[in-house]
Amino acid sequence: MVRFRTPMQRPGALTAPHAVRTRRTGPARGARRAALLAGATLVTALALPALPAPPGTAATLAAQAPERSLQKRAAASRAKGAESAPVLVFEVADFQCPYCARFWKETFPRLDSAYIRTGKVRWVFVNLPLPSHPHAWAAAEAALCAGATGGDFWFLHDRLFANQREWSALADPLPVFIRYAREGGVSEPEFRACIEADLVAPLILEDVIFAARAGVRGTPAFLTSEDQTVVGLKSFEEWEQVLEEALRRAAAAGRR
């Protein structure tokens, strides 16, 4: 079992690194994304820690304030359930992973009904776009950008898994992601701007680091605040045993 510690007590906690970032479009954006993907692959393999951020001037920090605010909204948007829930679950997943889609379809709705909506569990989605899935990173950006720009991360989350075969087969899935965002009530110009500037890319890279530090190498994988690890596709009944045990541990520790 992986010994797991959450980075903070409650979600919204998986926030962006404080590295200085510049906004880029056009060919530079493609090069930047390639560099981020290469870095994510390296981090996954080696579990490297994040580097300390360089100091910035007051003017630079002020200019970045809207970007940081957007990233905070994106980070908070992928948490589902009551903040006061005694048990926290991190789902480490890849939007292009077939087993992750099966979990979403076969098991997650029952967990949502029995544990998340009842205030027992708070659920946080952590992106681990695998190198074998070429559109997983773009899908992660789409979901986070939806949450960051006034839409619903979970609406995009559901659309992406429900239609995984449709967009996975495309050379460029962005038009489909834009359609999903519009269906979810997201402003298309804001959504496009978020995608084009890679504004949530640091969050995804931090997710990759988070997963690597926890020893996760594949998807889906799940980590609870009660030092439990669940790997792979499990039935609702198996999950029931895990979460009931987690709730017992939380109650014994005074977290009700």
ABEGO torsion letter per residue (X at the ends): XBBBBBABABBGABBBBABBBBBBBEAAAAAAAAAAAAAAAAAAAAGBBBBBBBBBBAAAAAAAAAAAAAAAAAAAAABBEBAABABBBBBBBBAABAAAAAAAAAAAAAAAAAAAAAGABBBBBBBBBBAABAAAAAAAAAAAAAAAAGBBAAAAAAAAAAAAAAAAABABAAAAAAAAAAAAGBBAAAAAAAAAAGAAAAAAAAAAAAAAAAGBABOBBBBBAAGBBBBEBBBAAAAAAAAAAAAAAAAAAGBX
